């Protein structure tokens, strides 16, 4: 009996040590998988940045050179002046700022209506709005082209801006509606007792509380409009109206100088085109993650 009692602590220690070893192995496996996935996703971006700083000979070298022997920052200056990137950036900024403003504003007002007001067929109309998510955008290209041609908007920036002011996007309406519904109605009732109308409740009470969700919508909308390629390709003809995505395509298809490779300049142009998106993500990362968690998961 005494021997059995004495052996019990050693048994517990052995089990605890086995559990600790299993946890350590699980963590090592998790970290190994995380490192592999990180390299998998970051690798292409690193290769683009590294190639933008190489000489043409280093890009053509095999086996590949992962770290340039000498950083060629002048590739960015040459890529910037080879095509009118300043005009492309200006057009993209005009389109993105105005379209994002319209999309966030209209989606906010529509979501507020679905979340706070009672009217006939409210749920049916909301389901119809959500159902438009599964409509392929290709089916709207030809009717949109004919409409903009009739309005005289072709080869202008209006087709890329004006539609964003009419309802936003079903996904953004859904995200904001879920966030509005998570806010207690007691705040609305208290504001109504103080004499506030619906617009004042929206802009002075609900919108400040929805800053993470609105930031998330704004980031999604910014990425959508900044990287948009198909619609500018269809609606824009003049080079002076090109956006950055079309300018990058123009840079790729432009005839190169005889005997001068341009892959390193193309990589530099790609980094220039993606720089605002990367800067925006890192600047608003905290709001982005918080908005996704608060509006996307609560449902």
C-alpha positions in Angstrom: 0.0 0.0 0.0 2.9 2.3 1.0 4.6 1.5 -2.3 1.5 2.4 -4.3 1.0 5.7 -2.5 4.7 6.6 -3.1 4.5 5.9 -6.8 1.4 8.1 -7.4 3.3 11.5 -7.6 5.8 10.0 -10.1 2.8 8.8 -12.3 1.3 12.3 -12.2 4.7 13.9 -13.1 5.1 11.5 -16.0 1.6 12.3 -17.4 2.2 16.1 -16.9 5.6 15.8 -18.7 4.0 13.9 -21.5 1.2 16.6 -21.9 3.8 19.4 -21.9 5.8 17.6 -24.6 2.7 17.1 -26.7 1.9 20.8 -26.4 5.5 21.8 -27.4 5.3 19.5 -30.4 1.9 21.0 -31.4 3.3 24.5 -31.1 6.4 23.6 -33.2 4.1 22.1 -35.9 1.9 25.2 -35.8 4.9 27.6 -36.1 6.4 25.5 -38.9 3.1 25.6 -40.9 2.7 29.4 -40.2 6.3 30.1 -41.4 5.7 28.1 -44.6 2.4 29.8 -45.3 4.0 33.2 -44.6 6.8 32.5 -47.0 4.3 31.3 -49.6 2.2 34.5 -49.4 5.1 37.0 -48.9 7.4 35.4 -51.4 5.8 36.8 -54.6 5.8 40.3 -53.1 9.4 40.0 -52.0 10.4 38.8 -55.4 8.6 41.8 -57.1 10.4 44.3 -54.8 13.8 42.6 -55.1 13.4 42.4 -58.9 12.5 46.1 -59.1 16.0 46.8 -57.6 18.0 44.5 -59.8 19.9 45.1 -63.1 18.5 43.4 -66.2 21.4 40.9 -66.1 20.5 39.9 -62.5 16.9 39.2 -63.5 18.0 36.9 -66.4 20.5 35.1 -64.2 20.0 31.4 -63.4 19.9 30.2 -60.7 17.9 33.3 -59.5 19.5 36.0 -57.5 17.4 36.7 -54.4 19.3 39.7 -53.1 20.6 42.3 -55.6 24.3 42.9 -55.5 23.6 46.7 -55.8 20.2 48.3 -55.2 19.1 50.2 -58.3 16.6 52.7 -57.0 16.9 54.6 -60.2 14.7 51.9 -61.7 11.7 53.6 -60.0 12.6 57.0 -61.5 12.9 55.6 -64.9 9.6 53.6 -64.6 7.8 56.8 -63.3 9.0 58.9 -66.3 8.7 56.2 -69.0 4.8 56.6 -69.1 2.8 59.5 -67.5 2.3 57.8 -64.2 1.5 61.2 -62.6 -1.6 61.4 -64.8 -2.6 57.8 -64.0 -2.2 58.4 -60.3 -4.2 61.6 -60.4 -7.1 59.9 -62.3 -7.0 56.9 -59.9 -7.1 59.2 -56.9 -10.1 61.2 -58.3 -12.0 58.0 -59.1 -11.1 56.2 -55.8 -11.8 59.1 -53.5 -15.1 60.1 -55.0 -16.3 56.5 -55.5 -15.3 55.4 -52.0 -17.1 58.5 -50.6 -20.3 57.7 -52.5 -20.2 54.0 -51.7 -19.6 54.4 -48.0 -22.3 57.1 -47.7 -25.0 55.4 -49.7 -24.3 51.9 -48.2 -24.5 53.5 -44.7 -27.9 55.1 -45.4 -29.4 52.0 -47.0 -28.1 49.8 -44.1 -29.5 52.2 -41.6 -32.9 52.0 -43.2 -32.9 48.2 -43.2 -31.7 48.0 -39.6 -33.8 50.6 -37.9 -37.1 51.2 -39.8 -40.1 49.0 -40.1 -41.8 49.1 -43.5 -43.7 46.5 -45.7 -41.6 43.8 -47.3 -38.5 45.0 -45.4 -37.0 41.5 -45.1 -38.0 40.5 -48.7 -36.3 43.6 -50.1 -33.2 43.0 -48.0 -33.0 39.4 -49.3 -33.3 40.8 -52.8 -30.4 43.2 -52.2 -28.3 40.3 -50.9 -29.3 38.1 -53.8 -27.7 40.5 -56.2 -24.3 39.3 -54.8 -24.7 36.2 -56.9 -25.4 38.1 -60.1 -22.3 37.9 -62.4 -21.1 41.4 -63.1 -20.4 40.4 -66.7 -24.2 40.4 -67.4 -24.3 44.1 -66.6 -21.4 45.2 -68.8 -23.3 45.6 -72.1 -26.4 47.4 -70.6 -24.1 49.7 -68.7 -22.0 50.4 -71.8 -25.1 51.2 -73.8 -26.4 53.5 -71.0 -23.2 55.4 -70.6 -22.9 55.7 -74.4 -26.5 57.2 -74.4 -25.5 59.6 -71.6 -22.3 60.6 -73.4 -20.1 59.4 -70.5 -17.8 57.1 -72.5 -14.1 58.0 -72.3 -14.8 60.0 -69.1 -14.3 59.1 -65.4 -18.1 59.3 -64.7 -18.9 55.6 -65.3 -16.3 54.8 -62.6 -17.7 57.2 -60.1 -21.4 57.9 -60.4 -22.7 54.3 -59.9 -21.1 54.1 -56.5 -23.4 56.9 -55.2 -26.5 54.7 -55.8 -26.7 52.1 -53.0 -23.1 51.2 -52.6 -22.6 47.4 -52.7 -24.8 44.6 -51.3 -21.8 43.3 -49.3 -21.2 46.7 -47.7 -24.9 47.1 -46.9 -24.9 43.7 -45.2 -21.8 44.5 -43.1 -23.2 47.9 -41.9 -26.7 46.5 -41.3 -25.3 43.8 -39.0 -23.3 46.4 -37.1 -26.3 48.8 -36.8 -28.4 45.9 -35.4 -25.8 45.1 -32.7 -26.3 48.7 -31.3 -29.0 48.9 -28.7 -32.2 50.7 -29.8 -32.2 52.4 -26.4 -29.8 55.0 -27.8 -32.2 55.8 -30.6 -35.1 56.1 -28.1 -33.1 58.4 -25.8 -32.1 60.6 -28.7 -35.7 60.8 -29.9 -36.8 61.9 -26.4 -34.3 64.7 -26.7 -35.8 65.8 -30.0 -33.3 64.3 -32.5 -34.6 63.2 -35.8 -33.5 60.1 -37.8 -30.7 61.8 -39.7 -29.3 63.3 -36.5 -29.4 59.9 -34.8 -27.6 58.4 -37.7 -24.8 60.9 -38.1 -24.3 61.9 -34.5 -24.9 58.7 -32.6 -24.6 55.6 -34.9 -21.9 56.7 -37.3 -19.3 57.4 -34.6 -20.1 54.0 -33.0 -19.6 52.4 -36.4 -16.2 53.8 -37.1 -14.5 50.3 -37.3 -17.2 49.0 -39.7 -17.1 52.1 -41.9 -13.3 51.9 -42.0 -13.5 48.3 -43.1 -16.0 49.2 -45.9 -13.8 52.1 -47.0 -10.7 49.9 -47.2 -12.5 47.3 -49.2 -14.0 50.0 -51.5 -10.6 51.6 -51.9 -8.9 48.4 -53.0 -11.8 47.6 -55.3 -11.7 50.9 -57.2 -7.9 51.4 -57.1 -7.3 48.0 -58.6 -10.3 48.0 -61.0 -9.1 47.0 -64.5 -12.0 45.7 -66.6 -14.3 48.8 -66.4 -11.6 51.3 -67.2 -10.5 49.1 -70.0 -14.0 49.1 -71.5 -15.1 52.7 -70.8 -11.8 54.6 -71.3 -10.0 55.2 -74.6 -7.8 58.2 -74.2 -4.4 57.7 -72.5 -4.9 60.9 -70.5 -7.9 59.3 -68.8 -6.2 56.1 -67.9 -6.1 54.9 -64.3 -3.1 53.2 -62.7 -4.2 49.7 -63.6 -4.6 50.7 -67.3 -1.3 52.6 -67.1 0.5 49.5 -65.9 -0.9 47.5 -68.8 0.2 50.3 -71.1 3.7 50.2 -69.6 3.7 46.4 -70.2 2.6 46.6 -73.8 4.6 49.7 -74.8 7.5 48.9 -77.2 10.8 48.7 -75.5 14.0 50.4 -76.6 16.0 48.2 -78.9 18.2 45.9 -76.8 17.0 47.2 -73.4 15.0 44.7 -71.3 12.3 46.3 -69.2 11.3 43.6 -66.8 13.1 45.4 -63.9 11.2 48.6 -64.8 8.0 46.7 -65.0 8.5 45.3 -61.5 9.3 48.9 -60.3 6.0 50.1 -61.9 4.1 47.3 -60.2 5.5 48.4 -56.8 4.6 52.0 -57.5 1.0 50.9 -58.5 0.5 48.8 -55.3 2.2 51.2 -52.9 -1.0 53.1 -51.9 -2.9 49.9 -51.1 0.0 48.6 -48.9 0.3 51.9 -47.1 -3.5 52.1 -46.5 -3.6 48.6 -45.1 -0.8 49.2 -42.6 -2.2 52.6 -41.6 -5.7 51.2 -41.0 -4.9 47.6 -40.0 -6.3 48.1 -36.4 -9.6 49.4 -37.6 -9.7 46.8 -40.4 -9.4 43.8 -38.1 -11.7 45.3 -35.5 -14.4 46.0 -38.1 -14.2 42.5 -39.6 -14.6 40.9 -36.1 -17.4 43.2 -34.9 -19.5 43.4 -38.0 -18.7 40.2 -39.9 -19.0 37.6 -37.1 -21.8 38.9 -34.9 -24.3 38.3 -37.7 
